Each structure stands twice: as structure tokens, then as C-alpha cells.
Amino acid sequence: MSTGTQVEVVMPQMGVSVSEGTITRWLKQPGDTIALDEPLLEISTDKVDTEVPSPGEGVVAEIRVQEGETVEVGTVLAVIAPAGSAPSPAPAETPEPEATAVEQTPEQPATEPVVATPSEPVAPPAPEPPAPVAPAAEPAAVPQAPEPAPQPTGAGNGRTFISPVVARIAAEHGVDPGAIPGTGQGGRVTKKDILAFIESGAAAAPVAPATAAPAEAEAATPAPPMPPEPVPAPVEASAPPVAPTPPSPAPPQAPAPPVAPPPPAPVVQPATPVMAAGTEHEEPMNAMRRGIAEHMRRSLDTSAHVTSAIEVDMSRVVAARERLKQELQRAYGVNPTYLAFVTKAAVETLRDWPWVNGELRGEKIVTRSFVNVGIAVSLEEGKGLIVPVIRNAQDLNLLGIARAIADVAERARTKKLMPDDVQGGTFTITNPGGYGTFHGTPVISQPQAAILGTYALVKRPWVVQDALGEDVIAIRPMMNITLTYDHRLVDGAYSGGFLRDLRARLEGWDDGSA
């Protein structure tokens, strides 16, 4: 920065209830230049997985928290120094002492004898190397095969550090971190690397080196073809006129086929990913899943949860979507989903039922003139759920809401959400119906008063009135919609009135109000 001062990068507050976060990946390393607001690292919390932009520009002078570590909000993660400042190379040297210490340990056996006998005994070490050279013809080749195996366990192919989290996961699953290709700083194994390795079938990993050793042994065995040289000499001595020496090169070609080892083919790892019957699999709970568990439990302990449901004939919405779909996609590249229609109708209905959009704050009831809608977005399987917020949704038309939903969902799944994107929600909508479910009882996102659930659109028989006012059975696209509310603030009659008006808006959908 132009001020010439260092800038500290701290763990940001990712939500009012978030107290810690986990470093998942550093996008810059010590000594790298970085611009203001350029992505610096990725973090994971119970609210969001996101990139953290740099608060300043210059050079990454120091990284204080390694990948895989979980720290509290406000902890200093890194330091950014002004461009061209001297401190930048210093942090780069900090990991090197560990690497050099590891490299010196194997060299000391060679250096210590020389120091112990500085004058005359210097000559004896010279003859010692030839002594091992003689056995090296056969035995030396064998010890060289196992040596690569211990090397990864200690140094890890140059990796001199693994975080406590990685070490714990490795110990729990009996995995050698040195056998895992690392994507962290200097090739270090991160939490993400070891979890991916375990999920891909870690048990098969140890098998690979075992099969590699025999493969190397077979590769070393072609050395025995040397005996054919002395063999033809004595045998051919009995028949000097014949020149069978040319055929002798043929035998070396015979061992060539065995050298191409078929064993690697049977050692295929896909055999182990499938769990055997009667077995269990354990994996550590990530920060997001742990936070979700705590938040859900706290919500149930705080609010008096009650769920009401209503059936909605979505015929008019289906027809409107068919009319608008091609036009909006062609003109704006936006697909108006059923969720967008429900969200638009819910936002309008909240104006008449403000307590559903309200909050209990101590002894006071808080109502609002604005609606910040949280849209629950599921991440890749096992990763959890994020609720980014669409602010001031009451000012958006159907196109604006559809575009906002698509935007927050895309940024949530690509880790582009910012801390402000997951804060300040006043009302939440979740859409498990996309997976075919027809009913549920969602948990309220504190400190909100309610959460709306939308479910699968299913065609089924429904009683309607014909042109003469007679009741007839027709096939209609029906959707169940639930409202889970805090009974401390919202009564059953109040929630029923909200759902009734929401259904009326959807069943009487008018494109003019979109």
C-alpha cells in the first residue's frame, strides 16, 4: 500500500453466530505480489465456504496459519508488506530450516567420520567406499528399493510440515501422509488432500508400494543375463568353426517380455472404494457441518417450532412460466424457476403479515418494512448447506428475483460468496422439492421467526369447478408449501392467514404483477 505500512489479514466475521473458521487453501504464498481485493485464501465456516480478498496490496510477507487449521474470528492469518519491502523474503526462509534440518540428518554420518579424524585417518574413509561397491552388485540393488518408502513418511518428498489436523486424520485412518500428493505450500499435504485421498480408497495406497518393489526387483533381475557371456565361450570352444555367437544375443531378448510387468494391471484401486458388508467408515466433521449441527440444535432449543402446510394449485404459475421462459432466457439468460414465482409471491404476502418477517429481540417484537430473503443452497454432497441473502427483495420484480436466485446459488457453489452475502436475512425459503420430496418441517434460521418450505410439483386429481359452477375432478399440478414458525411470536391463525394469502396469489397469478 502507498502508506508504506504492513497490513494484517484477519479471520473475518462470517455471520453473527460464527466464532471460528478453517483455512482450506492459500491462493498466494510468501513472496508473491498481490493486489487490493485479489483473492488471497479460501476459508470454511458453518455459514459459507468462500474466498477472502486481500485488504491491501504489496507482497505476502508472512503466513501465520497453515491450511487445515481452525482459528477464531479476529486471528491474524497473514501479513502483507509494501511492494519491494525487505521483510518479504524472511517468511520464505522460515519453512526452510525444517527442510535443511531433515536434509542434514542423513549427511551427518558421512561428515562426522571426517571431522573425527581430521588429519591422518582421512585416508581410511577412501578405501571404505570400494568395500561396499563389491556387494553393491547384487545386495545394494535390493536395499535401494525399500529406501524410497521411508523417505515419504519423514520428509514427504520435500514436505517438511503437516498440520495437527492432517496428522490426526492420518493417524485415525492409518494413512501415510508422505504417500499423498500435496497441493499446499511446498507440496505440503492439506486437510483437503488427505480427505480426498481417503475417500478415493486409502487402503489401496499401501498396496501400490508393495507391488512396486517386486516390479523393481524384476527390473533388476535382467542383470543375470550377464552369465550368457561366459557360457557361450566354453561351450563354443568345442566347435570353433561354427559361429553361434550371433544367436547368443537372442537370449537377452527372452527376459525382455517379463520386464513389462502385468502385475500393475491387477492392482487397481477402484476395488476398495466400495465398503465391504458389515463395515463402518469414519471421517472428521468439517467446520461447516459442525457449525450447522450447533446452529440447528440451538434453534430448536430457542424457538417453539410449529409447522403448518397448504396445498396450492400451480396451474396459472405453470402456464405463466411456459409463456415467460423462452423470452427471459433469450433476452436475459435467466430461467424463471418455480422457486422464483413462490419467492415473489411470498415477499408480497409478507407485507400483510409482518410478524412472519419479524423477530423476537428480548422483550420486544421487531417488524420491518423490507424483506431480506435467505435462499437455502445445497452444496456438493456431504459439504453442507449455505443460505445466501437477497436483500430488499420487495423492490425486485420476477425477473430480478429469478436473476438474484441464480446469482447467489452460483456464487455459493463456486465459493464466491462474501461475508455480507450470508448475513442480515429476515425470512428464509428452502426448496427440497427439487429432489422430489412432498413435505417437510424445516428448522428456523435464528433469529428469524419463520422459514418457508417448497416441495415437488406433482400432477394429481383435484376437485375444481367447471364453467357451470359444478364440482368436477381434474388433473392439476399441485405443490405442498409449509411454513415453520416460532410459536412464541406467530400463532396458528396468523400463520394460516399468511399461507392462505400466499396460495391466493399463486393460484391467481397475473403476469402484470410479475
Secondary structure as UniProt FT lines:
FT   TURN            2..3
FT   STRAND          7..10
FT   TURN            16..17
FT   STRAND          20..26
FT   TURN            30..31
FT   STRAND          33..34
FT   TURN            36..37
FT   STRAND          39..44
FT   STRAND          49..53
FT   STRAND          58..63
FT   TURN            67..68
FT   STRAND          70..72
FT   TURN            73..74
FT   STRAND          76..81
FT   TURN            83..84
FT   TURN            86..88
FT   HELIX           89..93
FT   HELIX           95..116
FT   HELIX           120..122
FT   TURN            123..129
FT   HELIX           130..133
FT   HELIX           135..137
FT   TURN            138..140
FT   HELIX           141..144
FT   TURN            145..149
FT   HELIX           150..154
FT   TURN            157..158
FT   HELIX           164..173
FT   HELIX           177..179
FT   HELIX           185..187
FT   HELIX           191..199
FT   TURN            200..203
FT   HELIX           204..220
FT   TURN            221..222
FT   TURN            224..225
FT   TURN            227..231
FT   HELIX           232..237
FT   TURN            245..249
FT   HELIX           250..253
FT   TURN            254..255
FT   HELIX           256..259
FT   TURN            263..266
FT   HELIX           269..271
FT   TURN            277..278
FT   HELIX           287..302
FT   STRAND          305..313
FT   HELIX           315..332
FT   HELIX           338..350
FT   TURN            351..352
FT   HELIX           354..357
FT   STRAND          359..361
FT   TURN            362..363
FT   STRAND          364..366
FT   STRAND          373..375
FT   STRAND          377..378
FT   TURN            381..382
FT   STRAND          385..386
FT   STRAND          389..390
FT   TURN            391..392
FT   HELIX           393..395
FT   HELIX           398..413
FT   TURN            414..415
FT   HELIX           419..422
FT   STRAND          427..430
FT   HELIX           432..435
FT   TURN            446..447
FT   STRAND          450..465
FT   TURN            467..468
FT   STRAND          471..486
FT   TURN            487..489
FT   HELIX           492..507
FT   HELIX           511..513
//
